[in-house]
Amino acid sequence: MNDYGTRTDPHAQARAARQTPLLLHSLSCFREVFEVVYAHRPISTVVEVGVESGQVSGIYTELGARAVYCVDPAPTESLRAAIAGNPALHLVEERSPDVLPHLPVADLYVLDGDHNYATVRAELDWVLANAPDAVAVLHDVLWPCSRRDQYYLPSRLRPEDRHPSSSEGPTAWHDELTRAGFVGLGAFTCAQEAGGERNGVLTAVEDALTDGWQLAVIPAIFGVGVVTRDEALLDALRPYRDSRLLYTLENNRIALYTRLLQLQFDAVAHAENADSMAETIAGQRRELDRLATEAADLRAEADELHRQNERLRAQLDERPASLANRVLRRQ
Ligand SMILES: C[S@@+](CC[C@H](N)C(=O)[O-])C[C@H]1O[C@@H](n2cnc3c(N)ncnc32)[C@H](O)[C@@H]1O
């Protein structure tokens, strides 16, 4: 239930807004879409590929699944804790797609692991061939992964399945990758070029669809794809499917977020610039102090020389008189 606030609690919506992460990225936001799936299909077994913190895994059991196989080769501590607290969740510390044939056939496959063509295509090919009654829900079917591969572990892929990649990231503000874009910060890299064949998640899903399997795209939070042969389910997803409103909100969200990334990048660059200017100024100040000390020493030395000079001059002034005296005495 949405909280729109009341006359006596007018800040409820703003409170809710500041409690959500600045960048929504998790499938946990799609609970109501999973509710639609569960309302149309008996979902007892779920295979969840790409689990991260485990904040979505519990939703599948809350909605009625008896077993969820949580596949993630790099489980975090919070994922281990979430799984330890729910006996219906089973951690599978392996990589998809290799592990899929070794798990029970599921009613629902949630594919949100390595977002590149080769991985997603192999996952979906296996699901469509071996679980003909299943529903597959894929995350990141839209920007930035729709037409551009992302690689968590490119070294696991055959060379012909990898595009040249970069640690720079995409932005909504131009077509090239940039250091100020949506970067993986060591977790993943991006294909240098977008588009073409065998590149991106949406391209993989399009190429995998056969035999009456259809794709419904929900254009929110990096895009969710529901792949099913169930016409009634596709019909029930109609309010979300290709929603122009969601698409507009999503485009605005990625534009705002990548503008924020650019501003952060610029702020860090300015701060680094200011730091280096401060260091230069401090160095110049130290040099000025050293020169001032040197000048004071030289001034003191000059004063001393001046005094010595005065003394010598005084002695010299005395000398001609005594010479004259000696000359006078001789006469
Ligand atoms: C985007 S996160 C998943 C987020 C999660 N589904 C959610 O919505 O909150 C991607 C996860 O996929 C995992 N991953 C990467 N490659 C994988 C693979 N080949 N098989 C399974 N998981 C993979 C990563 O370790 C990471 O935890």
The ligand as an SDF file (V2000), in Angstrom:
LIG
                    3D

 27 29  0  0  0  0  0  0  0  0999 V2000
   23.0780   -7.5590  -10.3590 C   0  0  0  0  0  0  0  0  0  0  0  0
   23.5630   -8.6660   -9.1460 S   0  0  0  0  0  0  0  0  0  0  0  0
   22.1030   -9.5240   -8.7410 C   0  0  0  0  0  0  0  0  0  0  0  0
   21.1070   -8.6850   -8.0100 C   0  0  0  0  0  0  0  0  0  0  0  0
   19.9020   -9.4320   -7.4610 C   0  0  0  0  0  0  0  0  0  0  0  0
   19.3120  -10.3380   -8.3940 N   0  0  0  0  0  0  0  0  0  0  0  0
   18.8450   -8.4110   -7.0520 C   0  0  0  0  0  0  0  0  0  0  0  0
   17.9950   -8.1210   -7.8700 O   0  0  0  0  0  0  0  0  0  0  0  0
   18.9420   -7.8820   -5.9410 O   0  0  0  0  0  0  0  0  0  0  0  0
   24.4840   -9.8120  -10.0820 C   0  0  0  0  0  0  0  0  0  0  0  0
   25.0080  -11.0050   -9.2900 C   0  0  0  0  0  0  0  0  0  0  0  0
   25.3280  -12.0360  -10.2150 O   0  0  0  0  0  0  0  0  0  0  0  0
   26.4210  -12.7620   -9.7400 C   0  0  0  0  0  0  0  0  0  0  0  0
   26.9930  -13.4560  -10.8940 N   0  0  0  0  0  0  0  0  0  0  0  0
   27.9180  -13.0120  -11.7660 C   0  0  0  0  0  0  0  0  0  0  0  0
   28.1670  -13.9580  -12.6910 N   0  0  0  0  0  0  0  0  0  0  0  0
   27.3580  -15.0020  -12.4050 C   0  0  0  0  0  0  0  0  0  0  0  0
   27.1540  -16.2760  -13.0030 C   0  0  0  0  0  0  0  0  0  0  0  0
   27.8260  -16.6580  -14.1100 N   0  0  0  0  0  0  0  0  0  0  0  0
   26.2710  -17.1200  -12.4250 N   0  0  0  0  0  0  0  0  0  0  0  0
   25.5770  -16.7320  -11.3170 C   0  0  0  0  0  0  0  0  0  0  0  0
   25.7300  -15.5350  -10.7150 N   0  0  0  0  0  0  0  0  0  0  0  0
   26.6160  -14.6940  -11.2690 C   0  0  0  0  0  0  0  0  0  0  0  0
   27.2960  -11.6910   -9.0930 C   0  0  0  0  0  0  0  0  0  0  0  0
   28.1490  -12.2800   -8.1100 O   0  0  0  0  0  0  0  0  0  0  0  0
   26.2580  -10.7480   -8.4740 C   0  0  0  0  0  0  0  0  0  0  0  0
   26.0250  -11.0930   -7.1350 O   0  0  0  0  0  0  0  0  0  0  0  0
  1  2  1  0
  2  3  1  0
  2 10  1  0
  3  4  1  0
  4  5  1  0
  5  6  1  0
  5  7  1  0
  7  8  2  0
  7  9  1  0
 10 11  1  0
 11 12  1  0
 11 26  1  0
 12 13  1  0
 13 14  1  0
 13 24  1  0
 14 15  1  0
 14 23  1  0
 15 16  2  0
 16 17  1  0
 17 18  1  0
 17 23  2  0
 18 19  1  0
 18 20  2  0
 20 21  1  0
 21 22  2  0
 22 23  1  0
 24 25  1  0
 24 26  1  0
 26 27  1  0
M  CHG  2   2   1   9  -1
M  END
$$$$
